[in-house]
Amino acid sequence: MTVTVTQPAIGGPQLPQERRLVTEIPGPLSRNLAARKDGAVSSAVGTMLPVYVAAAGGGVVVDIDGNSLIDLGSGIAVTTVGNSNPRVAEAVAAQAAAFTHTCFMITPYDGYIEVAEALNRLTPGDHDKRTALFNSGAEAVENAVKIARSHTGRQAVVAFDHGYHGRTNLTMALTAKSMPYKSGFGPFAPEVYRAPMSYPFRDGGADGVTAARRAIEVIEKQVGAANLAAVVIEPIQGEGGFVVPAPGFLPALAAWCTANGVVFVADEVQTGFARTGDLFACEDEGVVPDLIVTAKGIAGGLPLAAVTGRAEMMNAPHAGGLGGTYGGNPIACAAALAVFESIEADGLVDRAGQIGATLAERLTALQAADARIGDVRGRGAMMAIELVEPGTTEPDAALTQRVAAAAHAQGLVVLVCGTWGNVLRFLPPLSIPDHLLTEALDVLERIFKDS
Ligand SMILES: *Cc1c(COP(=O)(O)O)cnc(C)c1O
């Protein structure tokens, strides 16, 4: 099957690829469900844009009131190959009809092995690798730390300013931001330390090597290499604000880790699987992590996560030391194999590059016309703008909220992130047709003119 990469015919149960508003947002049926949610669901589980979904695919999310919104979020970088991607839908249906669960630790099955083989082949580096599968990004990050501690016999772990690694106890400790992720949920896991990130917009534009030296100084003085099991870092930070470290930062850190027997863990949960215009973001600078953690985009929305890495590290924990009831569930594995197939057959690495070029061009033009856009950054189909008081780096979270609310009201699913809540991020599914991406950027441009 040949598919042109400019208009991929992937994703979606034949939904019209259009922005269509037939009620106010959210509409009456969604508001009715929101009221039921308030009576049934913990109020601690928030919903950013409470339109209740009926269908999604290509570049749209259709709600139960009949509105069709342009998807610039992919369910937080999950439906990279498109919602309801036909390959994924077929693989899931076939696997569900065969068997849904046996527990890989009890009576195993081939889908798990195939996913592990694919990840060992696709992730950076041609060394001998092994993989273990889990259910969520946070669970996989926790397991990467377990593996690094077991391999090194050391306990300390370093994470970075603005980092996000999940909401479980150990990953809350690794995550930088207090509200809403950590506040009131302590005590947190011990032996977790924080180092300064390379954040060119906010650290005076320090080059990557200088920023790495600053981080390594903190690590050596406050932790000590001899005590350090792992450095855990997102190659481009996700929730922290799509912070792209200066060139040279990641290679210098990785080299220091290798020289000091520290396990370099790349958390590619948000950046992985073609999102950034490479299969993995580490590849941009040729960085080969010891362990790479993947989740989100791995299985088209089915819960699956993985730790892949050097065989001697992955094999360090004792037999039975890693696992879980659902880890590597057969339906999720079938979905992942379909995702890998779609990325290759539908040319999605290139497609992410094209989307990135469009986003970068339009957002840079927007910045030139509007001094409140302090920074445009990201890579591939993972781009963001940081909003500030003109001419300063003073965050403008109120403007960000206003723009996001206006975008939602006009049928764009956009997400906010960043330590100060002043970053608008764009994570469209790679199945979005060009005309929808252009329309979304036109709408955004008008919103900035009116805000
Ligand atoms: C989302 C995310 C996680 C946590 O993944 P969950 O599946 O929500 O547990 C970890 N790391 C990064 C970089 C993420 O973006």
The ligand as a Tripos MOL2 file, in Angstrom:
@<TRIPOS>MOLECULE
LIG
   15    15     1     0     0
SMALL
NO_CHARGES

@<TRIPOS>ATOM
      1 C1          3.6120   11.2550   30.7600 C.3       1 LIG1
      2 C2          5.0080   11.0840   31.1620 C.ar      1 LIG1
      3 C3          5.3820   10.1600   32.1500 C.ar      1 LIG1
      4 C4          4.3790    9.3530   32.9350 C.3       1 LIG1
      5 O1          3.6650    8.4790   32.1050 O.3       1 LIG1
      6 P1          2.2720    7.8520   32.6340 P.3       1 LIG1
      7 O2          1.9280    6.8510   31.5630 O.co2     1 LIG1
      8 O3          1.3080    8.9730   32.7420 O.co2     1 LIG1
      9 O4          2.5640    7.2110   33.9390 O.co2     1 LIG1
     10 C5          6.7280   10.0050   32.4250 C.ar      1 LIG1
     11 N1          7.6610   10.7220   31.7660 N.ar      1 LIG1
     12 C6          7.3330   11.6190   30.8130 C.ar      1 LIG1
     13 C7          8.4120   12.3550   30.1050 C.3       1 LIG1
     14 C8          5.9980   11.8360   30.4840 C.ar      1 LIG1
     15 O5          5.6860   12.7460   29.5540 O.3       1 LIG1
@<TRIPOS>BOND
     1     1     2 1
     2     2     3 ar
     3     2    14 ar
     4     3     4 1
     5     3    10 ar
     6     4     5 1
     7     5     6 1
     8     6     7 2
     9     6     8 1
    10     6     9 1
    11    10    11 ar
    12    11    12 ar
    13    12    13 1
    14    12    14 ar
    15    14    15 1
@<TRIPOS>SUBSTRUCTURE
     1 LIG1         1 GROUP 0 **** ****
